[in-house]
Amino acid sequence: MAQRFSRRTVLVTGAGSGIGRATALAFAAEGAHVVVAGRTAAPLDETVALIGERGGTALAVPADVARPGGAQALVEAAVGHFGSLDVAVNNAGVFRGGLPVADLPEADWHTQLDTNVTGVFLALRAQIRRMRTQPDGGAIVNVASNIGAHTRVPGTAAYGASKAAVTALSRAAALDHIGEGVRINAVSPGATATTMSLLPGETEAGRAERMRHAVPLGRVSRTEEVAAAVLYLASDDAASVVGTDLVVDGGGSL
Ligand SMILES: NC(=O)c1ccc[n+]([C@@H]2O[C@H](COP(=O)([O-])OP(=O)(O)OC[C@H]3O[C@@H](n4cnc5c(N)ncnc54)[C@H](OP(=O)(O)O)[C@@H]3O)[C@@H](O)[C@H]2O)c1
């Protein structure tokens, strides 16, 4: 297997499950030292154990990216433990769907905007402040969604607004900081094989049947397929890719 990230330190938020865990495993398999973050310690420890079983190196750091200080603590943990922060993946996110705008509780709006937008802003700011001091700079990949900038789904206004903001924020930050050696991009997954894409009470078989018709590819994306896009954008293979938003959705937003 290619070792595109050997001797590099990679931070992945939301790495206790789903896309974030698959991404952390993929970076570790390519030689990275991985800092895995999320609010809950136990699933992070599981991710670290999975990486360790495969011969990789990882550190679990519980943190809430939506709270002041959370993002900064993650940068300090990466630098303090491994000596640098070379790649950051801002993947932590929440989804509260199902209600039209007129019925949307303010709490659902704030939860999604706080984590998905403010959380990414605070993370970006802390990460860029560190990376621009490093001789080799750094690369950042933000996880947005095809819901937002690329397509719309009924009952997902707050989530879509938050993820469209991630796309816009990624482009703006890329423009502001590429001259300082910090390269920023986004990945926009469509429905992916995690609990987030299950409707309330839906089984994986039920989701598979729904996706056969809803997605041109005929299925959800695998978490490893989204991770592969993240690793590409974070790698030197994408050295001249700046401010893009790579849609990985089986054609769901065409
Ligand atoms: N699955 C899909 O179909 C899909 C489609 C498009 C985009 N996405 C995006 O992909 C990303 C990963 O989602 P997923 O499908 O892998 O869902 P997931 O399994 O629910 O993962 C989300 C992770 O984010 C963490 N998290 C949530 N709020 C946080 C906070 N404030 N601070 C730190 N960590 C936090 C969660 O852990 P804790 O609860 O322990 O903090 C969890 O591990 C999200 O940004 C999501 O919006 C997913």
The ligand as an SDF file (V2000), in Angstrom:
LIG
                    3D

 48 52  0  0  0  0  0  0  0  0999 V2000
  -23.6260    9.6020    6.4580 N   0  0  0  0  0  0  0  0  0  0  0  0
  -24.0560   10.3590    5.4910 C   0  0  0  0  0  0  0  0  0  0  0  0
  -24.9360    9.9650    4.7250 O   0  0  0  0  0  0  0  0  0  0  0  0
  -23.4480   11.7330    5.2880 C   0  0  0  0  0  0  0  0  0  0  0  0
  -23.7690   12.4140    4.0980 C   0  0  0  0  0  0  0  0  0  0  0  0
  -23.2190   13.6700    3.8720 C   0  0  0  0  0  0  0  0  0  0  0  0
  -22.3770   14.2400    4.8150 C   0  0  0  0  0  0  0  0  0  0  0  0
  -22.0940   13.5630    5.9650 N   0  0  0  0  0  0  0  0  0  0  0  0
  -21.2140   14.2270    6.9240 C   0  0  0  0  0  0  0  0  0  0  0  0
  -20.1330   13.3730    7.2080 O   0  0  0  0  0  0  0  0  0  0  0  0
  -19.6460   13.6460    8.5230 C   0  0  0  0  0  0  0  0  0  0  0  0
  -19.5270   12.3380    9.2880 C   0  0  0  0  0  0  0  0  0  0  0  0
  -20.8290   11.8080    9.4490 O   0  0  0  0  0  0  0  0  0  0  0  0
  -21.1290   10.2410    9.6720 P   0  0  0  0  0  0  0  0  0  0  0  0
  -22.0900    9.8460    8.6560 O   0  0  0  0  0  0  0  0  0  0  0  0
  -19.8640    9.4970    9.8140 O   0  0  0  0  0  0  0  0  0  0  0  0
  -21.9350   10.3180   11.0280 O   0  0  0  0  0  0  0  0  0  0  0  0
  -21.5930    9.8680   12.5110 P   0  0  0  0  0  0  0  0  0  0  0  0
  -21.2330    8.4300   12.5390 O   0  0  0  0  0  0  0  0  0  0  0  0
  -22.7380   10.3520   13.3320 O   0  0  0  0  0  0  0  0  0  0  0  0
  -20.2850   10.7100   12.8570 O   0  0  0  0  0  0  0  0  0  0  0  0
  -20.3050   12.0060   13.3320 C   0  0  0  0  0  0  0  0  0  0  0  0
  -19.2050   12.1210   14.3820 C   0  0  0  0  0  0  0  0  0  0  0  0
  -19.0770   13.4770   14.7830 O   0  0  0  0  0  0  0  0  0  0  0  0
  -18.8650   13.5190   16.1980 C   0  0  0  0  0  0  0  0  0  0  0  0
  -19.3320   14.8060   16.6810 N   0  0  0  0  0  0  0  0  0  0  0  0
  -20.5910   15.3150   16.5790 C   0  0  0  0  0  0  0  0  0  0  0  0
  -20.6360   16.5310   17.1540 N   0  0  0  0  0  0  0  0  0  0  0  0
  -19.3890   16.7960   17.6130 C   0  0  0  0  0  0  0  0  0  0  0  0
  -18.8010   17.8950   18.2940 C   0  0  0  0  0  0  0  0  0  0  0  0
  -19.5310   18.9700   18.6340 N   0  0  0  0  0  0  0  0  0  0  0  0
  -17.4780   17.8300   18.6200 N   0  0  0  0  0  0  0  0  0  0  0  0
  -16.7330   16.7450   18.2880 C   0  0  0  0  0  0  0  0  0  0  0  0
  -17.2400   15.6790   17.6420 N   0  0  0  0  0  0  0  0  0  0  0  0
  -18.5600   15.6960   17.3150 C   0  0  0  0  0  0  0  0  0  0  0  0
  -19.6670   12.3210   16.7290 C   0  0  0  0  0  0  0  0  0  0  0  0
  -19.1270   11.8070   17.9270 O   0  0  0  0  0  0  0  0  0  0  0  0
  -19.6470   12.3040   19.3870 P   0  0  0  0  0  0  0  0  0  0  0  0
  -21.1410   12.2780   19.3220 O   0  0  0  0  0  0  0  0  0  0  0  0
  -19.0460   11.3290   20.3300 O   0  0  0  0  0  0  0  0  0  0  0  0
  -19.0820   13.6640   19.5420 O   0  0  0  0  0  0  0  0  0  0  0  0
  -19.5080   11.2980   15.6210 C   0  0  0  0  0  0  0  0  0  0  0  0
  -18.4040   10.4240   15.8550 O   0  0  0  0  0  0  0  0  0  0  0  0
  -20.6090   14.6620    9.1340 C   0  0  0  0  0  0  0  0  0  0  0  0
  -20.0900   15.9680    9.0260 O   0  0  0  0  0  0  0  0  0  0  0  0
  -21.8400   14.5080    8.2580 C   0  0  0  0  0  0  0  0  0  0  0  0
  -22.6440   15.6740    8.2550 O   0  0  0  0  0  0  0  0  0  0  0  0
  -22.6070   12.3380    6.2210 C   0  0  0  0  0  0  0  0  0  0  0  0
  1  2  1  0
  2  3  2  0
  2  4  1  0
  4  5  1  0
  4 48  2  0
  5  6  2  0
  6  7  1  0
  7  8  2  0
  8  9  1  0
  8 48  1  0
  9 10  1  0
  9 46  1  0
 10 11  1  0
 11 12  1  0
 11 44  1  0
 12 13  1  0
 13 14  1  0
 14 15  2  0
 14 16  1  0
 14 17  1  0
 17 18  1  0
 18 19  2  0
 18 20  1  0
 18 21  1  0
 21 22  1  0
 22 23  1  0
 23 24  1  0
 23 42  1  0
 24 25  1  0
 25 26  1  0
 25 36  1  0
 26 27  1  0
 26 35  1  0
 27 28  2  0
 28 29  1  0
 29 30  1  0
 29 35  2  0
 30 31  1  0
 30 32  2  0
 32 33  1  0
 33 34  2  0
 34 35  1  0
 36 37  1  0
 36 42  1  0
 37 38  1  0
 38 39  2  0
 38 40  1  0
 38 41  1  0
 42 43  1  0
 44 45  1  0
 44 46  1  0
 46 47  1  0
M  CHG  2   8   1  16  -1
M  END
$$$$
